[in-house]
Amino acid sequence: MSIPKPIAALAAGSLMMVSVAALAQSGGTAARRDNPGVQVLVLADEANVNWIEKSSVAALREGVIEKMELQVGMPVKAGGTIGTLHRKFAEYGMRKAELQAKAIAPKEKAKAQEEVAASVCARNKRLNEHRPGMVSAEDVAKAEGELKVATAMIHEAEENQEIAKAEYAVAKQTYDEHTILAPFDGIITRRMKNPGESVRAGDAVVELGNLNKLCADAYVPLEYAYRVKEDQIVEIQPVLTRAGSEPLAIESKRFRGKITFVDPEIQAVAETAVHIRAEFDNPPPWELKPGLKVKMTIFLTPAAAANAPPSSSSTRTARTQ
């Protein structure tokens, strides 16, 4: 059985643990693993920067694409239009359903019939009170029956109008689903369909990714897993160049985030590590990129995070404010 690279590297590698004092004085001094005063963990193995939100945005309806609003690399807000399908037929169906939902003539007609029938019944009653038998029992029963029918017609008209409203809602939803909308803020990273091409319901049209918030996945050796918890502050530093090469400017920057997930399950292979995930704000110009390898530092206490030098991300945020 082969061991995954991240876990094998952890098993073979080492973990540097530094106290706040040592970190401030020397920029990172190795400490004994059993040192209870350790407040900062520097993972020896690199973490991976990944997307949090990335989606293949699909068409909800079968049809032919009429228009595509966005090209690769263009940003879009949540709810923004990505493209539209030809929708004339759906538009006509929606208008028809809207007219039926607003129709009041059937109910008004039934009300008029009810008023006439009620008037006949009242007149028959007055005549029979004035002179019993003036209106036959058969005519009385017939007039009362017509009144009941007219009342029932009012209820029927009201029910039909409610059904028509529901049908209009269905027709409007069908019309709306001919527009392909962005489910979240992001940029278009790939476009699979163009105007004039047919799509089926569920076919992906574009890939959308949100660069404003990214995560980094790392592995903590098992013996330290119980000291790493959600909401602890972490810092990452990009690693791009090989040993001996001139470092790039981005490699001198540090980005601060916090741990959002500690896997309750130990890695099944070799049982040497626990997976953790930290999330980071990444506002424009989006210096962090999915796929980056980064060094990760975990601050085990709030004091350790407070005493550490400010990160590049916090400095940039302060300047923009």
Secondary structure, DSSP 8 states (H G I E B T S, - for coil): ----HHHHHHHHS--EEE-HHHHHHHS-----TT-TT--EEE-SS-EEEEESSEEEEE-SS-EEEEEE---TT-EE-TT-EEEEE--HHHHHHHHHHHHHHH--HHHHHHHHHHHHHHHHHHHHHHHHHHSTTSS-HHHHHHHHHHHHHHHHHHHHHHHHHHHHHHHHHHHHHHHHTTEEE-SSSEEEEEE---TT-EE-TT-EEEEEE--SEEEEEEEEEGGGGGG--TT-EEEEEEE-S-TTS---GGGG--EEEEEEEE-SS--TTTT-EEEEEEEEE--TTT-S-TT-EEEEEEESSHHHHHHS---HHHHHHHHH-
